[in-house]
């Protein structure tokens, strides 16, 4: 699915001309990035994307999606399956930091009970469940309507609500891809928000029990996708059985470049309202 043209138009141009075969990924394990996220603070804005197989395919096909990735503060490998493919076929070892694991880690290990947190997507019941589960006293909620990304007025309303809740420690964008990445990029370009936004997909559904997550052994083997397919064959069969296998054709022609980050304070780009692409460590 291509990004809706009306959903990403803005006065500030984003990075263009990103090569479809080149992708930078931040090589962090969960605890390492947890330390980065813990230190991010609320003085700048940044956003995190978590590429899986489906998003790599979209990255290849959609120039606007590539530009959104190019402007992201952090790009963490979501898929252990993809990590295994890179190791097997390219002899390249990148550590996976799945968005679902990261969300749970930040809520359980990093966030304090009075931190201002924001969930975009999900339900009021899930907000209540998360507040009890993680002892959160300041979890705010925005629930844009289904299909909002195709309505510029609804997109604007959602952005304004997020900006009104700023500064936040973390803003969890849980409205699916590419909607959540579009929101994150627009928040960066508008320059009115402060805090770290994370594109987390279905992570909240796993934490609140709406969807069952694969057993740990399946996750470690990189076959969580198979478990999800067996749980929801009608909804996910096209994604995993028809669209997904394209990765075997695309991956050999791609250049996946690992990178590490300098201090956030050294990497803000003026005019974006937050941190953009970071420099690599020496």
WOGI-V984156 format. One record per residue. N is the residue number from 0. RES is the residue in one small letter. PHI is phi in radians with two decimals (999 if undefined). OMEGA is omega in whole degrees, 0 to 359 (999 if undefined). Layout:
N|RES|PHI|OMEGA / N|RES|PHI|OMEGA
//
This chain:
0|x|999|178 / 1|x|-1.36|177 / 2|x|-1.21|179 / 3|x|-1.06|186 / 4|x|-1.02|183 / 5|x|-1.23|186 / 6|x|-1.43|187 / 7|x|-2.06|179 / 8|x|-1.25|179 / 9|x|-2.75|181 / 10|x|-1.28|182 / 11|x|-1.64|181 / 12|x|-1.25|176 / 13|x|-1.77|180 / 14|x|-1.04|179 / 15|x|-2.19|178 / 16|x|1.27|180 / 17|x|-1.28|182 / 18|x|-1.22|183 / 19|x|-1.20|182 / 20|x|-1.65|184 / 21|x|-2.07|180 / 22|x|-2.45|175 / 23|x|-1.60|178 / 24|x|-2.26|179 / 25|x|-1.42|188 / 26|x|-1.57|180 / 27|x|-2.23|166 / 28|x|-1.39|186 / 29|x|-1.02|184 / 30|x|-1.19|178 / 31|x|-1.13|180 / 32|x|-1.26|175 / 33|x|-0.98|177 / 34|x|-1.16|177 / 35|x|-1.08|182 / 36|x|-1.14|179 / 37|x|-1.10|184 / 38|x|-1.57|188 / 39|x|-1.11|177 / 40|x|1.43|184 / 41|x|-2.19|180 / 42|x|-1.57|181 / 43|x|-2.29|174 / 44|x|-1.94|173 / 45|x|-2.60|176 / 46|x|-2.42|185 / 47|x|-2.07|173 / 48|x|-2.07|186 / 49|x|-2.28|184 / 50|x|-1.15|168 / 51|x|-2.04|182 / 52|x|-1.06|182 / 53|x|-1.06|181 / 54|x|-1.29|175 / 55|x|-1.09|178 / 56|x|-1.13|177 / 57|x|-1.13|178 / 58|x|-1.02|180 / 59|x|-1.16|189 / 60|x|-1.52|194 / 61|x|-2.10|182 / 62|x|-1.09|180 / 63|x|-1.14|178 / 64|x|-1.16|176 / 65|x|-1.08|180 / 66|x|-1.15|177 / 67|x|-1.10|177 / 68|x|-1.12|182 / 69|x|-1.12|179 / 70|x|-1.57|183 / 71|x|-1.18|178 / 72|x|-1.24|179 / 73|x|-2.35|176 / 74|x|-2.24|184 / 75|x|-1.91|181 / 76|x|-1.26|184 / 77|x|-1.46|195 / 78|x|-1.87|173 / 79|x|-1.21|176 / 80|x|-1.07|178 / 81|x|-1.13|177 / 82|x|-1.06|178 / 83|x|-1.20|177 / 84|x|-1.08|179 / 85|x|-1.09|179 / 86|x|-1.20|185 / 87|x|-1.27|188 / 88|x|-1.69|183 / 89|x|-2.14|182 / 90|x|0.94|182 / 91|x|-2.06|184 / 92|x|-1.85|174 / 93|x|-2.13|181 / 94|x|-1.48|176 / 95|x|-1.47|175 / 96|x|-2.33|187 / 97|x|-1.00|181 / 98|x|-1.03|180 / 99|x|-1.16|177 / 100|x|-1.15|182 / 101|x|-1.14|179 / 102|x|-1.04|179 / 103|x|-1.08|181 / 104|x|-1.11|182 / 105|x|-1.15|180 / 106|x|-1.26|185 / 107|x|-1.55|190 / 108|x|-1.85|189 / 109|x|-1.93|185 / 110|x|-1.20|173 / 111|x|-1.72|188 / 112|x|-1.06|183 / 113|x|-1.73|177 / 114|x|-1.06|174 / 115|x|-1.40|179 / 116|x|-2.09|183 / 117|x|-2.36|175 / 118|x|-1.97|176 / 119|x|-1.88|188 / 120|x|1.84|183 / 121|x|1.30|184 / 122|x|-2.12|176 / 123|x|-1.07|178 / 124|x|-1.10|179 / 125|x|-1.13|176 / 126|x|-1.07|178 / 127|x|-1.09|180 / 128|x|-1.10|180 / 129|x|-1.13|180 / 130|x|-1.07|179 / 131|x|-1.29|185 / 132|x|-1.09|185 / 133|x|-1.99|178 / 134|x|0.96|181 / 135|x|-1.76|183 / 136|x|-1.86|185 / 137|x|-2.40|178 / 138|x|-1.62|181 / 139|x|-1.64|188 / 140|x|-2.41|172 / 141|x|-2.23|184 / 142|x|-2.18|179 / 143|x|-1.15|182 / 144|x|-1.22|177 / 145|x|-0.99|179 / 146|x|1.34|184 / 147|x|-1.03|187 / 148|x|-1.13|180 / 149|x|-1.57|181 / 150|x|-2.04|182 / 151|x|-0.94|179 / 152|x|-1.18|178 / 153|x|-1.20|176 / 154|x|-1.06|179 / 155|x|-1.07|179 / 156|x|-1.07|179 / 157|x|-1.11|180 / 158|x|-1.09|180 / 159|x|-1.12|178 / 160|x|-1.15|178 / 161|x|-1.12|181 / 162|x|-1.11|179 / 163|x|-1.18|179 / 164|x|-1.48|181 / 165|x|-1.37|3 / 166|x|-1.42|177 / 167|x|-2.15|175 / 168|x|-1.31|178 / 169|x|-2.40|173 / 170|x|-2.04|182 / 171|x|-1.64|180 / 172|x|-1.61|188 / 173|x|-2.20|182 / 174|x|-2.02|177 / 175|x|1.47|180 / 176|x|-1.77|10 / 177|x|-1.64|184 / 178|x|-1.00|185 / 179|x|-1.18|178 / 180|x|-1.19|177 / 181|x|-1.08|178 / 182|x|-1.05|182 / 183|x|-1.05|181 / 184|x|-1.11|181 / 185|x|-1.13|176 / 186|x|-1.05|178 / 187|x|-1.10|184 / 188|x|-1.17|181 / 189|x|-1.29|173 / 190|x|1.25|183 / 191|x|-1.90|184 / 192|x|-1.88|177 / 193|x|-2.36|182 / 194|x|2.23|182 / 195|x|-1.88|177 / 196|x|-1.75|183 / 197|x|-2.17|176 / 198|x|-1.51|194 / 199|x|-2.07|174 / 200|x|0.99|186 / 201|x|-1.59|186 / 202|x|-0.97|182 / 203|x|-1.14|178 / 204|x|-1.10|177 / 205|x|-1.19|183 / 206|x|-1.15|183 / 207|x|-1.73|174 / 208|x|1.47|177 / 209|x|-1.16|173 / 210|x|-2.08|177 / 211|x|-1.51|179 / 212|x|-1.55|180 / 213|x|-1.07|174 / 214|x|-1.00|185 / 215|x|-0.99|183 / 216|x|-1.13|177 / 217|x|-1.23|178 / 218|x|-1.13|181 / 219|x|-1.13|179 / 220|x|-1.42|180 / 221|x|1.42|181 / 222|x|-2.05|174 / 223|x|-1.04|180 / 224|x|-1.04|180 / 225|x|-1.17|178 / 226|x|-1.08|180 / 227|x|-1.13|178 / 228|x|-1.09|179 / 229|x|-1.18|179 / 230|x|-1.31|184 / 231|x|-2.41|186 / 232|x|-1.12|182 / 233|x|-1.18|184 / 234|x|-1.27|191 / 235|x|-1.94|184 / 236|x|-1.10|179 / 237|x|-1.13|182 / 238|x|-1.09|187 / 239|x|-1.59|186 / 240|x|-1.80|182 / 241|x|-1.94|181 / 242|x|-1.33|187 / 243|x|-0.98|183 / 244|x|-1.06|176 / 245|x|-1.05|182 / 246|x|-1.06|181 / 247|x|-1.21|177 / 248|x|-1.54|185 / 249|x|-1.40|189 / 250|x|-1.06|180 / 251|x|-1.06|181 / 252|x|-1.62|182 / 253|x|-1.72|174 / 254|x|-1.94|179 / 255|x|-1.67|186 / 256|x|-1.91|176 / 257|x|-1.31|178 / 258|x|-2.54|175 / 259|x|-2.23|190 / 260|x|-1.85|169 / 261|x|-1.44|179 / 262|x|-1.07|182 / 263|x|-1.02|183 / 264|x|-1.08|182 / 265|x|-1.54|192 / 266|x|-2.13|177 / 267|x|-1.17|176 / 268|x|-1.80|182 / 269|x|-1.07|176 / 270|x|1.60|181 / 271|x|-1.84|182 / 272|x|1.34|179 / 273|x|3.09|182 / 274|x|-1.35|175 / 275|x|-1.92|181 / 276|x|-1.09|182 / 277|x|-1.55|172 / 278|x|-1.28|177 / 279|x|-1.51|178 / 280|x|-1.21|177 / 281|x|-1.24|999
//
